[in-house]
Amino acid sequence: MKRRTVHAVFAAAAVICGSLAIYQGVRLQQGKRINAAIQSASVSELEADVPESRFARALALEQAGKSELALKEYTALASSERDEVRRRALYNLGNLYLRDSLSDGEAFRSLALVELAKRNYRALLRETPADWDARYNLERALWLAPESEQEFVDDEPPERDQAVSTLQGARMDLP
């Protein structure tokens, strides 16, 4: 009886270890496919749902000068459920807009691209306020297209609040 119990425990442990080894083998193969897709920057049907391979494809498209296709990939990745991929996609999307605005000769289109870049950097900074690269790039974008102040109605400045001093002897006619 004791011998059967030991053999049953050993068999159960062997089945559990074997199933874990099979699971890890499947994950290893999936990881190898993803790494191959990242290296070749081509996304097949199997890796299309893996955000890292799509991000690598978008990065390769951007480096190849195909900014419209990279823009589509980054835009799709900006709504990803994976936080790190979404943040990097927002950052690269802002960079792509800013770079395109600097190389574009048309002023109105450049201004619109800078505004899109600022929107992406701000969305990224709402999620991670400590991202200094995004802060720096937002500052550069603000230098290119500063925020306009609220326009005055009828060219008159807004009324200022008049604070009456309660100090005795204080003059009200000082500038």
BELMO-V703986 format. One line per field, one symbol per residue. ss: DSSP state (2 for helix, 1 for strand, 0 for the rest). psi: psi as a letter, one per 30 degrees, with the letter a starting at -180 (. if undefined). A space follows every 10 residues. Layout:
ss: ???
psi: ???
This chain:
ss: 0222222222 2222222222 2222222222 2222222222 0000000000 2222222222 2220002222 2222222000 0022222222 2222222222 2220002222 2222222222 2222222000 0222222222 2222000000 0022200000 0000000000 00000
psi: eeeeeeeeee eeeeeeeeee eeeeeeeeee eeeeeeeeef hkjaeegffj eeeeeeeeee eeffgifeee eeeeeeffgl fjeeeeeeee eeeeeeeeee eefkfkeeee eeeeeeeeee eeeefeeifg jfeeeeeeee efeeilkklk kkkggkllkl kjkkkgkkgk kfgk.
